[in-house]
Amino acid sequence: MRSSLHHYSYRSLDDHVTRMTRYATLMASELHGEGRRVSLAGVLLRPAWRFVRGMVVKRGLLDGWRGLAFHLVEARYVREKYLRLWMLQHADDAKFAARDAQRPGHID
């Protein structure tokens, strides 16, 4: 090819964020269904690592403001995915605790 090829995966920032929100919800449900769990530390650290990996390791810095915007959205996606998983697993913990509390002979 003699000319540049530009590929735009998303129509706009809103389109990108909307898709990532949908994907985060789907992935959290899938991970939860597989029995995967995440700690609160994972909820906090995984998004930071995704951002650093994208900007430094994969050289997103070289893409300027577009790289920054893309990797901020990617880190937001990771944060939302694992936060949703964390919330799902804690909802399960609360259900089990409530169920156990209703059993005869249960002592707190």
DSSP file (Angstrom, degrees, kcal/mol; ACC not computed):
  #  RESIDUE AA STRUCTURE BP1 BP2  ACC     N-H-->O    O-->H-N    N-H-->O    O-->H-N    TCO  KAPPA ALPHA  PHI   PSI    X-CA   Y-CA   Z-CA
    1    1 A M              0   0    0      0, 0.0     4,-0.1     0, 0.0     3,-0.0   0.000 360.0 360.0 360.0 139.3    0.0    0.0    0.0
    2    2 A R        +     0   0    0      2,-0.1     2,-0.3     0, 0.0     0, 0.0   0.582 360.0  52.9 -98.5 -12.5    1.2    3.4   -0.8
    3    3 A S  S    S-     0   0    0      1,-0.1     2,-0.1     0, 0.0     0, 0.0  -0.779  92.1 -89.1-122.0 167.3   -1.1    5.4    1.4
    4    4 A S        -     0   0    0     -2,-0.3     2,-0.5     1,-0.0    -2,-0.1  -0.410  31.3-143.7 -72.3 147.3   -2.1    5.3    5.1
    5    5 A L        -     0   0    0     -2,-0.1     2,-0.5    -4,-0.1    -1,-0.0  -0.968  13.3-163.5-113.2 120.6   -4.9    3.1    6.2
    6    6 A H        -     0   0    0     -2,-0.5     2,-0.5     2,-0.0    -2,-0.0  -0.915   3.7-170.2-107.5 125.6   -7.1    4.5    9.0
    7    7 A H        -     0   0    0     -2,-0.5     2,-0.7     0, 0.0    -2,-0.0  -0.965   3.4-166.7-117.4 118.8   -9.3    2.2   10.9
    8    8 A Y        -     0   0    0     -2,-0.5    -2,-0.0     1,-0.1     3,-0.0  -0.901   5.6-176.2-107.8 107.4  -11.8    3.7   13.3
    9    9 A S  S    S+     0   0    0     -2,-0.7     2,-0.4     1,-0.1    -1,-0.1   0.750  71.7  39.6 -73.6 -24.5  -13.3    1.0   15.6
   10   10 A Y        -     0   0    0      1,-0.1     3,-0.1     9,-0.0    -1,-0.1  -0.952  68.3-142.1-130.6 145.8  -15.7    3.4   17.2
   11   11 A R  S    S-     0   0    0     -2,-0.4     2,-0.3     1,-0.2    -1,-0.1   0.833  82.6 -18.4 -73.5 -32.8  -17.8    6.2   15.8
   12   12 A S  S  > S-     0   0    0      1,-0.1     4,-2.2     0, 0.0    -1,-0.2  -0.944  72.9 -89.4-160.6 174.8  -17.3    8.5   18.9
   13   13 A L  H  > S+     0   0    0     -2,-0.3     4,-2.8     1,-0.2     5,-0.2   0.910 126.0  53.1 -62.0 -42.0  -16.2    8.5   22.5
   14   14 A D  H  > S+     0   0    0      1,-0.2     4,-2.6     2,-0.2    -1,-0.2   0.902 108.3  50.1 -60.5 -41.0  -19.8    7.9   23.5
   15   15 A D  H  > S+     0   0    0      2,-0.2     4,-2.2     1,-0.2    -1,-0.2   0.923 112.0  47.8 -62.8 -44.4  -20.0    4.9   21.2
   16   16 A H  H  X S+     0   0    0     -4,-2.2     4,-2.4     2,-0.2    -2,-0.2   0.940 114.0  45.6 -62.1 -48.9  -16.8    3.5   22.7
   17   17 A V  H  X S+     0   0    0     -4,-2.8     4,-2.2     1,-0.2    -2,-0.2   0.899 112.0  52.2 -63.8 -41.8  -17.9    4.0   26.3
   18   18 A T  H  X S+     0   0    0     -4,-2.6     4,-2.0    -5,-0.2    -1,-0.2   0.919 111.7  46.0 -61.2 -44.5  -21.3    2.5   25.6
   19   19 A R  H  X S+     0   0    0     -4,-2.2     4,-2.8     1,-0.2    -2,-0.2   0.919 111.9  50.8 -64.3 -43.7  -19.8   -0.6   24.0
   20   20 A M  H  X S+     0   0    0     -4,-2.4     4,-2.5     1,-0.2    -1,-0.2   0.861 108.6  52.3 -65.3 -34.7  -17.3   -1.1   26.8
   21   21 A T  H  X S+     0   0    0     -4,-2.2     4,-2.0     2,-0.2    -1,-0.2   0.926 111.6  46.5 -64.7 -44.4  -20.1   -0.7   29.4
   22   22 A R  H  X S+     0   0    0     -4,-2.0     4,-2.2     1,-0.2    -2,-0.2   0.919 113.8  48.0 -63.1 -44.0  -22.1   -3.5   27.7
   23   23 A Y  H  X S+     0   0    0     -4,-2.8     4,-3.0     1,-0.2     5,-0.2   0.885 109.0  53.9 -65.2 -38.7  -19.0   -5.7   27.4
   24   24 A A  H  X S+     0   0    0     -4,-2.5     4,-2.4     2,-0.2    -1,-0.2   0.911 109.8  47.8 -62.6 -42.4  -18.1   -5.2   31.1
   25   25 A T  H  X S+     0   0    0     -4,-2.0     4,-1.9     2,-0.2    -2,-0.2   0.930 114.6  45.8 -63.3 -46.4  -21.6   -6.3   32.1
   26   26 A L  H  X S+     0   0    0     -4,-2.2     4,-2.3     1,-0.2    -2,-0.2   0.923 114.5  47.2 -63.8 -44.8  -21.5   -9.3   29.9
   27   27 A M  H  X S+     0   0    0     -4,-3.0     4,-3.0     2,-0.2     5,-0.2   0.885 109.8  52.7 -67.2 -38.8  -17.9  -10.3   30.9
   28   28 A A  H  X S+     0   0    0     -4,-2.4     4,-2.4    -5,-0.2    -1,-0.2   0.923 111.3  47.3 -62.5 -42.7  -18.7   -9.9   34.6
   29   29 A S  H  X S+     0   0    0     -4,-1.9     4,-2.4    -5,-0.2    -2,-0.2   0.909 113.5  48.1 -63.7 -41.9  -21.7  -12.2   34.3
   30   30 A E  H  X S+     0   0    0     -4,-2.3     4,-1.5     2,-0.2    -2,-0.2   0.930 112.9  46.9 -65.7 -45.8  -19.7  -14.7   32.3
   31   31 A L  H  <>S+     0   0    0     -4,-3.0     5,-2.5     1,-0.2     4,-0.3   0.904 112.5  50.8 -61.9 -41.3  -16.8  -14.7   34.8
   32   32 A H  H ><5S+     0   0    0     -4,-2.4     3,-1.6    -5,-0.2    -1,-0.2   0.913 107.7  52.8 -62.6 -43.2  -19.3  -15.0   37.7
   33   33 A G  H 3<5S+     0   0    0     -4,-2.4    -1,-0.2     1,-0.3    -2,-0.2   0.798 106.3  53.8 -62.6 -29.0  -20.9  -18.0   36.0
   34   34 A E  T 3<5S-     0   0    0     -4,-1.5    -1,-0.3    -3,-0.1    -2,-0.2   0.471 120.3-110.8 -83.1  -2.7  -17.5  -19.6   35.7
   35   35 A G  T < 5 +     0   0    0     -3,-1.6    -3,-0.2    -4,-0.3    -2,-0.1   0.599  63.7 155.3  84.0  10.8  -17.0  -19.2   39.5
   36   36 A R      < -     0   0    0     -5,-2.5     2,-0.3    -6,-0.2    -1,-0.3  -0.416  22.2-165.0 -71.0 148.5  -14.3  -16.6   39.1
   37   37 A R        -     0   0    0     -2,-0.1     2,-0.3    52,-0.0    49,-0.1  -0.900   8.0-159.6-130.7 160.1  -13.8  -14.2   42.0
   38   38 A V        -     0   0    0     -2,-0.3     2,-0.1    47,-0.1    51,-0.1  -0.996  13.3-134.2-140.7 144.3  -11.9  -11.0   42.5
   39   39 A S     >  -     0   0    0     -2,-0.3     4,-1.8     1,-0.1     5,-0.1  -0.456  31.7-108.0 -88.4 167.5  -10.7   -9.2   45.6
   40   40 A L  H  > S+     0   0    0      1,-0.2     4,-1.7     2,-0.2     5,-0.2   0.867 122.9  57.5 -63.1 -34.8  -11.1   -5.5   46.3
   41   41 A A  H  > S+     0   0    0      1,-0.2     4,-3.1     2,-0.2     5,-0.3   0.896 104.5  51.9 -61.4 -39.4   -7.4   -5.1   45.5
   42   42 A G  H  > S+     0   0    0      1,-0.2     4,-2.0     2,-0.2    -1,-0.2   0.887 105.9  54.0 -63.2 -39.4   -8.0   -6.6   42.1
   43   43 A V  H  < S+     0   0    0     -4,-1.8    -1,-0.2     1,-0.2    -2,-0.2   0.870 117.5  37.7 -61.8 -36.0  -10.8   -4.1   41.5
   44   44 A L  H  X S+     0   0    0     -4,-1.7     4,-0.6    -5,-0.1    -2,-0.2   0.862 123.0  37.8 -84.5 -38.1   -8.4   -1.3   42.3
   45   45 A L  H  X S+     0   0    0     -4,-3.1     4,-2.4    -5,-0.2     5,-0.2   0.826 102.5  65.7 -89.8 -33.1   -5.2   -2.6   40.7
   46   46 A R  H  X S+     0   0    0     -4,-2.0     4,-2.4    -5,-0.3     5,-0.2   0.902 102.5  48.6 -60.6 -42.5   -6.2   -4.3   37.5
   47   47 A P  H  > S+     0   0    0      0, 0.0     4,-2.2     0, 0.0    -1,-0.2   0.908 111.1  51.2 -63.4 -38.8   -7.5   -1.1   35.8
   48   48 A A  H  X S+     0   0    0     -4,-0.6     4,-2.5     1,-0.2    -2,-0.2   0.918 111.0  48.1 -63.3 -42.3   -4.2    0.7   36.8
   49   49 A W  H  X S+     0   0    0     -4,-2.4     4,-3.2     2,-0.2     5,-0.3   0.906 108.8  53.8 -65.2 -40.6   -2.2   -2.1   35.3
   50   50 A R  H  X S+     0   0    0     -4,-2.4     4,-2.3    -5,-0.2    -1,-0.2   0.915 111.3  46.6 -59.5 -41.9   -4.3   -2.1   32.1
   51   51 A F  H  X S+     0   0    0     -4,-2.2     4,-2.8     2,-0.2     5,-0.3   0.947 115.2  44.3 -65.4 -48.8   -3.6    1.7   31.7
   52   52 A V  H  X>S+     0   0    0     -4,-2.5     4,-2.9     1,-0.2     5,-1.1   0.921 113.7  51.1 -62.8 -44.1    0.1    1.4   32.3
   53   53 A R  I  <>S+     0   0    0     -4,-3.2     5,-2.8    -5,-0.2     6,-0.2   0.923 114.8  43.2 -59.0 -44.7    0.4   -1.6   30.1
   54   54 A G  I  <5S+     0   0    0     -4,-2.3     6,-2.0    -5,-0.3    -2,-0.2   0.907 121.1  38.1 -68.6 -42.2   -1.4    0.2   27.3
   55   55 A M  I  <5S+     0   0    0     -4,-2.8     6,-2.0     5,-0.2     7,-0.2   0.867 133.6  17.2 -79.7 -36.9    0.4    3.5   27.6
   56   56 A V  I ><5S+     0   0    0     -4,-2.9     3,-0.8    -5,-0.3    -3,-0.2   0.888 128.5  39.2-102.4 -59.8    3.9    2.3   28.4
   57   57 A V  I 3 <S+     0   0    0     -5,-1.1    -3,-0.2     1,-0.3    -4,-0.1   0.919 127.8  34.7 -63.4 -44.9    4.4   -1.3   27.5
   58   58 A K  T 3 <S-     0   0    0     -5,-2.8    -1,-0.3    -6,-0.2    -4,-0.1   0.340 112.0-120.7 -93.0   8.2    2.4   -1.2   24.3
   59   59 A R    X   +     0   0    0     -3,-0.8     3,-1.5    -6,-0.2     4,-0.2   0.810  55.7 155.5  60.4  38.0    3.6    2.4   23.6
   60   60 A G  G >   +     0   0    0     -6,-2.0     3,-1.8     1,-0.3    -5,-0.2   0.720  63.8  77.3 -62.6 -20.4    0.2    4.1   23.5
   61   61 A L  G >  S+     0   0    0     -6,-2.0     3,-1.6     1,-0.3    -1,-0.3   0.833  84.2  63.0 -56.7 -32.1    2.0    7.2   24.5
   62   62 A L  G <  S+     0   0    0     -3,-1.5    -1,-0.3     1,-0.3    -2,-0.2   0.660  92.3  64.5 -70.2 -14.3    3.1    7.4   20.9
   63   63 A D  G X> S-     0   0    0     -3,-1.8     3,-1.0     1,-0.3     4,-0.7   0.396  94.1-152.0 -89.5   3.1   -0.5    7.8   19.8
   64   64 A G  H <>  -     0   0    0     -3,-1.6     4,-2.1     1,-0.2    -1,-0.3  -0.296  62.7 -10.9  66.1-143.4   -0.8   11.2   21.6
   65   65 A W  H 3> S+     0   0    0      1,-0.2     4,-2.6     2,-0.2    -1,-0.2   0.808 136.0  57.7 -64.6 -29.7   -4.2   12.3   22.9
   66   66 A R  H <> S+     0   0    0     -3,-1.0     4,-2.6     2,-0.2    -1,-0.2   0.908 107.2  47.6 -67.3 -40.9   -6.0    9.5   21.0
   67   67 A G  H  X S+     0   0    0     -4,-0.7     4,-2.5    -3,-0.2     5,-0.2   0.904 112.1  50.4 -63.8 -41.7   -3.9    6.8   22.8
   68   68 A L  H  X S+     0   0    0     -4,-2.1     4,-2.1     2,-0.2    -2,-0.2   0.950 112.6  45.7 -60.9 -49.8   -4.5    8.5   26.1
   69   69 A A  H  X S+     0   0    0     -4,-2.6     4,-2.1     1,-0.2    -2,-0.2   0.927 113.7  49.6 -60.2 -46.0   -8.3    8.6   25.5
   70   70 A F  H  X S+     0   0    0     -4,-2.6     4,-2.2     1,-0.2    -1,-0.2   0.929 113.5  44.4 -60.2 -47.3   -8.4    5.0   24.3
   71   71 A H  H  X S+     0   0    0     -4,-2.5     4,-2.2     2,-0.2    -1,-0.2   0.784 109.5  55.8 -75.2 -25.7   -6.4    3.6   27.2
   72   72 A L  H  X S+     0   0    0     -4,-2.1     4,-2.0    -5,-0.2    -1,-0.2   0.912 110.5  46.0 -65.5 -42.3   -8.4    5.6   29.8
   73   73 A V  H  X S+     0   0    0     -4,-2.1     4,-2.3     2,-0.2    -2,-0.2   0.900 111.7  51.9 -66.2 -40.1  -11.6    4.0   28.4
   74   74 A E  H  X S+     0   0    0     -4,-2.2     4,-2.1     2,-0.2    -2,-0.2   0.914 109.9  48.4 -62.5 -42.6   -9.9    0.6   28.4
   75   75 A A  H  X S+     0   0    0     -4,-2.2     4,-2.5     1,-0.2    -1,-0.2   0.877 109.9  52.8 -65.2 -36.9   -9.0    1.0   32.1
   76   76 A R  H  X S+     0   0    0     -4,-2.0     4,-2.7     2,-0.2    -1,-0.2   0.900 107.5  52.4 -63.4 -40.8  -12.5    2.1   32.8
   77   77 A Y  H  X S+     0   0    0     -4,-2.3     4,-2.6     2,-0.2    -2,-0.2   0.925 110.5  46.9 -60.2 -46.1  -13.8   -1.0   31.2
   78   78 A V  H  X S+     0   0    0     -4,-2.1     4,-2.4     2,-0.2     5,-0.3   0.916 112.5  50.2 -64.2 -43.4  -11.5   -3.2   33.3
   79   79 A R  H  X S+     0   0    0     -4,-2.5     4,-2.2     1,-0.2    -2,-0.2   0.933 113.6  45.0 -59.8 -46.2  -12.6   -1.3   36.5
   80   80 A E  H  X S+     0   0    0     -4,-2.7     4,-2.6     2,-0.2    -2,-0.2   0.900 111.5  52.9 -67.2 -40.3  -16.3   -1.7   35.7
   81   81 A K  H  X S+     0   0    0     -4,-2.6     4,-2.0     1,-0.2    -2,-0.2   0.945 115.7  38.9 -59.9 -49.8  -15.9   -5.4   34.7
   82   82 A Y  H  X S+     0   0    0     -4,-2.4     4,-2.4     2,-0.2    -1,-0.2   0.807 113.9  54.4 -76.5 -27.9  -14.2   -6.4   38.0
   83   83 A L  H  X S+     0   0    0     -4,-2.2     4,-2.4    -5,-0.3    -1,-0.2   0.919 110.0  48.0 -66.5 -42.6  -16.3   -4.1   40.1
   84   84 A R  H  X S+     0   0    0     -4,-2.6     4,-2.4     2,-0.2    -2,-0.2   0.906 112.2  49.0 -63.6 -41.0  -19.4   -5.8   38.7
   85   85 A L  H  X S+     0   0    0     -4,-2.0     4,-2.5     2,-0.2     5,-0.2   0.927 110.9  50.6 -62.3 -44.6  -17.9   -9.2   39.3
   86   86 A W  H  X S+     0   0    0     -4,-2.4     4,-1.9     1,-0.2    -2,-0.2   0.903 111.3  48.2 -59.7 -42.8  -17.1   -8.2   42.9
   87   87 A M  H  X S+     0   0    0     -4,-2.4     4,-2.1     2,-0.2    -1,-0.2   0.891 110.7  51.3 -66.5 -39.4  -20.6   -6.9   43.4
   88   88 A L  H  X S+     0   0    0     -4,-2.4     4,-2.0     2,-0.2    -2,-0.2   0.924 110.6  47.8 -63.4 -44.2  -22.1  -10.2   42.0
   89   89 A Q  H  X S+     0   0    0     -4,-2.5     4,-2.1     1,-0.2    -1,-0.2   0.864 112.5  49.2 -67.9 -33.6  -19.9  -12.3   44.3
   90   90 A H  H  X S+     0   0    0     -4,-1.9     4,-2.2     2,-0.2    -1,-0.2   0.832 107.4  54.5 -74.0 -30.8  -20.9  -10.2   47.3
   91   91 A A  H  X S+     0   0    0     -4,-2.1     4,-2.1     2,-0.2    -2,-0.2   0.902 109.4  48.8 -64.3 -40.0  -24.6  -10.5   46.4
   92   92 A D  H  X S+     0   0    0     -4,-2.0     4,-2.6     2,-0.2    -2,-0.2   0.921 109.1  52.3 -63.1 -44.1  -24.1  -14.3   46.4
   93   93 A D  H  X S+     0   0    0     -4,-2.1     4,-2.2     1,-0.2    -2,-0.2   0.896 109.9  49.0 -59.5 -40.6  -22.4  -14.1   49.8
   94   94 A A  H  X S+     0   0    0     -4,-2.2     4,-2.4     2,-0.2    -1,-0.2   0.892 110.3  50.9 -67.1 -39.5  -25.3  -12.1   51.2
   95   95 A K  H  X S+     0   0    0     -4,-2.1     4,-2.5     2,-0.2    -2,-0.2   0.929 111.8  47.1 -62.7 -44.9  -27.8  -14.6   49.8
   96   96 A F  H  X S+     0   0    0     -4,-2.6     4,-2.7     1,-0.2    -2,-0.2   0.898 111.9  50.3 -64.6 -40.0  -25.9  -17.5   51.3
   97   97 A A  H  X S+     0   0    0     -4,-2.2     4,-2.1    -5,-0.2    -1,-0.2   0.908 112.4  47.1 -64.7 -41.7  -25.7  -15.7   54.7
   98   98 A A  H  X S+     0   0    0     -4,-2.4     4,-1.0     2,-0.2    -2,-0.2   0.902 113.3  48.7 -66.0 -40.9  -29.4  -15.0   54.7
   99   99 A R  H >< S+     0   0    0     -4,-2.5     3,-0.6     1,-0.2     4,-0.5   0.923 112.5  47.8 -64.3 -44.5  -30.2  -18.6   53.7
  100  100 A D  H >< S+     0   0    0     -4,-2.7     3,-1.1     1,-0.2    -1,-0.2   0.861 106.3  58.0 -65.5 -35.4  -28.0  -20.0   56.4
  101  101 A A  H 3< S+     0   0    0     -4,-2.1    -1,-0.2     1,-0.3    -2,-0.2   0.771 103.3  54.2 -65.9 -25.3  -29.5  -17.6   59.0
  102  102 A Q  T << S+     0   0    0     -4,-1.0    -1,-0.3    -3,-0.6    -2,-0.2   0.565  84.9 105.9 -86.5  -9.0  -32.9  -19.1   58.3
  103  103 A R  S X  S-     0   0    0     -3,-1.1     3,-1.6    -4,-0.5     2,-0.1  -0.462  83.2-102.3 -71.0 140.9  -31.8  -22.7   59.0
  104  104 A P  T 3  S+     0   0    0      0, 0.0     3,-0.1     0, 0.0    -1,-0.1  -0.382 106.4  20.5 -61.7 138.4  -33.0  -24.2   62.3
  105  105 A G  T 3  S+     0   0    0      1,-0.3     2,-0.3    -4,-0.1    -3,-0.1   0.510  85.0 150.7  82.6   4.8  -30.3  -24.3   64.9
  106  106 A H    <   -     0   0    0     -3,-1.6     2,-0.5    -5,-0.2    -1,-0.3  -0.540  26.0-166.3 -72.8 130.9  -28.2  -21.5   63.2
  107  107 A I              0   0    0     -2,-0.3    -1,-0.0    -3,-0.1    -6,-0.0  -0.979 360.0 360.0-120.6 128.2  -26.2  -19.5   65.7
  108  108 A D              0   0    0     -2,-0.5    -1,-0.1    -7,-0.1    -2,-0.0   0.448 360.0 360.0 -79.4 360.0  -24.6  -16.2   64.8
